[in-house]
């Protein structure tokens, strides 16, 4: 059923009493100058808002909104009222709707109830003035090692070999369950703050069941949406998958509703054709668990890995291949035929050396793509950076190949719309959640992000999708909803405790540093330059 509405509000009648309960009007990032050519125009606009919301009062300007204590808005949101976004530029990512200027979006309960012009405000609704703002689906990150958040930025100059040497071979063994909890809690708070409404915790630091419980506890403590990808990079093989710990987790933590905010899959690194790998993949198939695997890593795993996974019958639309670079055309054909999907981390691949980002090959063979940030040990959790890095890599390679042939690219193949889709609906598809999230479509869950456009860098907006991809940043994230719940508004977190996250990860880093010799710490942050290996 299409619940899109196009309703014209009746003209206000002077002196008419309010007959409906008042709606709560919350100011948003509006560009008032565009709507205020004169004082008369401002007054007329304010009266129209008052008539629509039942308040009869002015909507506060952005400056006034910023000066209010954040608790004033939080109280309205916590009361369970419907939320109505007024007059946004709605970038729906729904192929049937596209970009809708000056459009309202009504959220009731967990869902998007209606998208249309001049929607009537339900009784007791919280109305957000979104005039001039961009409203889009929340970002979906399909691969992030959140357990490493305490070591943010340490590996700015690392290659993949440096990462293995320091994180996997040395420091990863130092992590206690409470360090996993602290890192995941911060990772979830950061995701919500940045407009990443769904994040995949590629959790391969889980040496024991206690570590796994701590990871899930932290994901569940913040009301964002998360995919817990159960992994263990520290076991000698994949025998841990079938020893009972995963079944215990499924039974005790993931036996509830299929649409719960935190869901589960397996994070399995398949190094070759071994009995334990076959057993682990069969285990996942038997329990209908999606699987994600690092694939196509130069010099580590290549075509044979893809052929093996396919031969077991595991390669399917519920299988996510992370990176998937350094592969042959035959391997990409196998992936395409199986329906398996990709998680591309362009910043990671370009800096660490797994191989060149695979978006061009994915387009060539029709393989679905999502985006991810990999780890904050190197990079940010900023999906705006992920979109730009993906475009830069894909277009740069196309221009290079054309120039090598003595030609020029006339038109770019990868578009801004494509990478925004990768970061939203594409991510939802990879996680099997596209029936619930990924687009602003009536009936889907209300995972929404509103970007303010009243800063100099966001002025003026002629091309909404191009603006999001090339002009916006996480500092522009004004409002975030997950499952219909407002978790951030006016740039202030409401449903996540940033101070607690900082305290937890500060304590964790102090502990880890007490176990890491100063010499190792300095060597890790200052690796040799300009060397290559055979």
N, C-alpha and C positions, 0 to 999 in steps of 0.2 A: 504494500500500500504506500502511495506517495503522499507524505504528509506536508509537502511544501505548500505554504500558504501565501497568498497575495491579498492582503486585507487593507482597505483604505479606512483610516480612522475618521470618525465623524468630526465635523468642525466643533470646537468647544463652544458651549453656550454660556454667556456671561452670567455669573451669579448662580449657576446650577450647582446644587450640592453634590458632593461625592457620594456615590451609592455603593462603590466597591471598596474593599479594604485597600489601604494605601500600599503602593509598591515602594521598595527602597531603591533610590537612585544613587548609583556609585559612579563617580567621574572616572573617565578613562582617558587614553592618550588621543585627544581630539585636536585637529588643526582648526582652531576657532577662526583664524584670520580669513580662511577660505569661505567661511559662512557668515562673516561679520563685516560686510561692506559699510554698514552704517549702524548706529545705535538702534534704529527702528528694526533692522533685520535681526539684531541680537535679541531684542525683546520678543519679536514674533517667534523666533526659534525656541526661546525658553518657554513661552506659553504653550507651544506645540508639544514640547517634551512633557511639560506638566500635565497636559490633557491626556497624553498617551499613558502616562504612568500612574495617574491618579493623585499626584502630589501637588500639582499646581505651583511647584516651586522651581527656582532656577537649578540647572545642573551646574555643579562647580566646575570652574576652569581647571586645566591641568595644574597650574601653579597652586591653586587652592587645594586641589586634591592631594598634591604632594605634601602640603603643610599639615594635613590632618593626621592624627595618630592612626597607625595601621589597624589598631584594634577596632576602630569604628566600622571599617569595611568587613573585618573578619566576623563580627557578631552577626551581621546579616547573612553571610555565607554559611555559617555554622548552623543556622536555624532550619535548614532543610528546604529553604524556599527555592522555587524555580529561578533560573538565571536567564536573563534576556540580554543579548548583545544587540545594541541599536546601531544601525547605519555603518557597519563595517564594510571594508572591501574583503569579501569572503573568497579565499582561494580554496575551493572545495576539494580539489584533486579527485573529484567524481567526474568521470568522462562525460556524463550526461548533463552536468551543470557548469563545469568550468569555473571561471572567475566571475563573481557576482558583485558589482559595485553597489554601495549604499543599501546593504541588505542586512536583515535581522536574522539572528539564530537563537532559537529558544531551546533551553536545556531543562528537562524535568526529570528528577531522579537521576539515574545513571546515563540517560540517553539523550540524544539529539531528537527533539520532538518535531521541530519545524524549521524550515529555512525559507525566508521570503521577505517581501516588502511590507513594512509597517505592521508587523505582527502585533496583535493585542497583548498587552501585558497581563498575565494571569494574576489573580489575587495574591498578595504578599510576595510578588516576584521581586528579586533584586535585579535592577536594570543597570547595565553597564553602558555608558555612553562610549561607543567605539567609533564614532564618526572620524574618518580619516585614518583609522588604524587598520592593520592587516590581521585577519583571522584565518588560521590555517590548521590542518590536523597536526597533532603532536608528532615530533620526530621519533623514529624507531631505530635504535642502534642494535645491530644484530651480532656484535662481537666486541666485548670489552672485558679485559681482565681486571675486574674491580678490586680484587683482593690485593692489588699492588698500589692502591691509592696513596698510602703513606709515603711511598718513594717517588712521589710526583716530581718530574723534571730532572731526576738524577741522571737519566740516560740520554740527555739532549744530543750528545754526540756519538751515540752508540750505533753499531751495526747489529745485525741479527746475531752474529757470533758473540759480540760483547754481552748481549742480553742473556744468551744461554750461559755464558761463563759466570756472570754475576748473579742473575736471578734464579735460574734453574739449578745450576751446579753448586752455588754457595749459599746465597741468602735465603732462598725459599725454605730451606730446612729450619730457619730460625723462627718462622711464623707460628705463633700460638693460636688457638681458636679465638682468643680475644682480639688478636691482631686482624684476623680475617673479619671479625664482626666490625671493628672500627673502620676498616677500609671499605667494606661494603656499605656501611651506614653512610659514610661520607660520599661514596660513589652514588648512592641513591639520592641524597640531598642535592648533590651537584647536578645530577641528571634532571631532576624536577626544576631546579633553578634555571637551567639552560634550555628548557622547553623540550627535553628528551623525555617524553611521557612513557615510553617503553624502552627498557635497556636489557640486553642479554648479558647476564653475568657469566662470562666464559670462565668458569671457576675451576681452573686446573691446579689450584694450590691446596687441595683438600686431602691432606695426607692421612687423616683419620676421620671416622664418623663424627667425632666432636667438632672437627673443623667444618664439616659439611653442615652440621646443625647450626653452628655460629653464622655461616654464610646465609642460610635461609632465614634465621632469626632477624638478621639485619635487613634483608630485603623486605621482610614482612613488617618491620618497624616503621617504615616510611610509606605513605599511601600512594606511591607511584606504581606503575605496572612493570613487572620484571619477568624475565625468563631465566630460571635457574638452570644453567648448563653444567651438570655434574661431571667433574673431571679430576684427574690425579696425575700430574706430570712427574711425580716422585716415586711411583711404583715401578718395579722392574719390567712389568708387562701389564696386560689388561685383565689379569685374573681378579683384581679387586672388584670388577663389575659384577661378577657372579658369586661373590663370597657372602652375600646376604645384606651388605650395607645399603645397596641401592634399593632392594626390595623393602627394607625397613623404612627408608626415606619415603618411598612411594606410599606405603601403608600409613605411616604416622603423620606425614606432612602434606601429601598430595592426593588424598582420597576424597576430597570434597568436590565442590562445583567445578565443572570444566571451564567456567569463565572467571575463576578466581583471579585476583590481581597477580599473584605469583604462581607461575606454572613451571613445569619441569621438562627438560630434555637431557640427552647425554652429550658430553663433550669428549669425544674419543679421538686421540691421535693414532692413526693407523700407519705403522711404519712398514708393514709388509705382510705377506701371506703366512700367518702363524696360527696355530690352534687357538691361542687365547684371543686373537683378533676375531676369528670366526665365531667363537663362543660369545664374545661381547656384542658383535653385530646381531647375532641370532637372538640374544637376550633382549636387545632393543626392539627388534621386529616383533618378537613374541608379546611384548608389553605395549606395542604401538607407541613407542617413545621416539620422537624425532631425534636425529643425530646431527651434530656439527663437528667438522674435522678441518684442521689446518691442511691445506692441499697445495700442490704446485709450488713448493718451496725450493728454490734453486739449490742444487747440490744435496738436498735432504730427501724429499719425496717428489716424485714426478708421475709420469704416465702409468707406471706399473701399479701405483697406489690406486689410481682411478679404475683401472681394469680389474683389480682385485675386489674393490668394494662393489663394483657393478656385477662381477661374477657371483658374489654371494647373494645377490638379489636385494641388496640394501639400498643401492642408489635409486632414489625416487624423489618425488616432489617434497617430501618431508626431510630430505637430507640437504644440509647447508655446507658448502665447501668454502672455507675462508681463504681469501687471497686468490687461490686457483690461478696463479700466474706460472710462468716457466713451463707451460704444457704445450704439447703438439696439437695440431689441428685434429688428429684422430681422437685425442682425449676430450677435446671440446665437443666433438660430435657425439661421443659416448654420453657426456654430461647432458647435452641437449636432448638426446633420444630418451634419457631416463626421466627427464623432468626435474632433475636436481637443480638447486639454486645457489647463487653466489653471494658472499659477503665480501665486498671490496673495501679495503682500508688503504686508500691511495697515499695518505701521508706516511703510513707504515711501509708500504711497498717501495715507495720512492726513496725513503731514508734508510731503511734497514736492509734491503737487498733481497727480499723474497722473490722478486721478479717484477716485471712491469705491470702496472694495474691492468686488469683483464677486461675492462669495459668494452673495448673495441672488438675483442674476440666474442664477448657475450652478445653484442649486437649482431655480429656476423652470423652467429649460430642460433640466435633467438633464445638465449639463456636468461632467465630472470635474475635481476640484480638488486641487492640492497647495499647500504653503506654502514660502515662501522669505524670506530676510533681506535680499537686495539688496546692501548694501555696508556695511562697518563704518566708512566715512567718516562716516556718520550714526549707524547703529544697531549693536547688538550682533549676534553670531552666535548668539544664544540662541533656540532653537526654542520654549522655554517662553513667552518673550515673544511670539513669532509666534502661538502658539495663543491667548494671551489677547487680543492686539490684534485678531485675527480675530473672536473672540466679541464683544469690546466693540463693534467697528464694526458688525457685523451686527445685534446685539441693540439697540444704541443707535439705529440707523436705524429699526428696526421700532417701537420705542417712540415715537420722534419722529413718525413718520407716523401712528401711532394717536392720539397726543395732538393732532396737527393736525386730526384728524377728530373730536375730542371723545370718543375712546374710550381703552381701555386694552388692553394685550396680556395675555391670560389665561395663555398658555403660550408659552414661548420655542420658536421653530422650530429654530434652530441649537443643537445640543447639544454638551456637552463631548466625547462620544464621536466626534462628527463631526469636530471639529478635530484630535483625536488621530489619527483615521484619515487626515485630510489630511496630517498630519506624518509618517506612517509608510507604511502601505500605499498611500495616495493618491500619495505621492511616488514610490514604487516603480513604480506603474502608469504615471505620466507618463513615467518614464525607460525603460519597457518591461522592467523588472527584477522585476516582481511574481511571476514564477515562481521567482525566486531569493531575494528578500528581502521585507521589509515586514510579515511576521507570524511568530509563533512557531509554526511548523508543521513536523512531522517531514519531513525531506527537503529543506527549504530551508537556505540558508546561515545560519550562526550569526552574525548581526549583532545583538547583544544589548546592552541597557543595564540595569544594576541600580541602582536608587535607594535610598539609605539612608533609613530612616524613624525613626531614633532621636534626631533633633534636635527641639527644642521645636516648630518650625514644621511638622514632619511628624508630630506626635503629636496625636491618635490618628487612625487611618485607617478611616473608615466607608465611604467611597465611593471605591474605588481610581482609577477614571478621572477623577472630579472632582478627586481629590487631585492627580493628576499635572498636570492642566491648570491648576488655580488655586492650589495650595499649593506645588508643587515648583519648584525652580530648578536652574541648572546646578551650583551648589555641592553639590547632593545626589547628583550623579552619582558613584557609588562605583566601579563596574566597567563596562568597555566591551570587547566582543569584536567583531572584524570578521573575517569569513570563518573563524571558529573560533579565531582568535588573540586572546589576552588582551592588550589594549593599555593598559589602566588597571585598577588594583585598589587598594582601600583609599584611593581618591582620588589615587593616585600613578601618573603615566604610566610605562608599561613599554616600549612599542614606539615611542615618539616622543620626540624630544630637544627639550624645552622651552628649555633653555639655548642650544642652537645656534640655535633659531628667534629667540630674543631678540637674540642677537649679530648675526645676519644682518640683521634688520630695523632694529636700531639703526644699523648701518653704512649701510643704504640710506637711512634718514631723514636722517642727517647729510649724505649726498651731495645728496639732493633739497633740503634746506634751504639748502645752499650755492648752489644755483641759483635759489632763489626769493627775491626781494627781501623784506626785512623788512616793508616797507610793504604788499606784496601779501599776505603771510602774515597780518598783523594785520587787513587789510580782509576777508580771506576768513573769518576766525573771528569777525568782528564786523560782519556785514552790516547795512544800514539796516533799521529796523523799520517795520511797519505800512504798507507801500506795496503798491499793486496796479498791474498793467499792463493795457492793453486788448488 
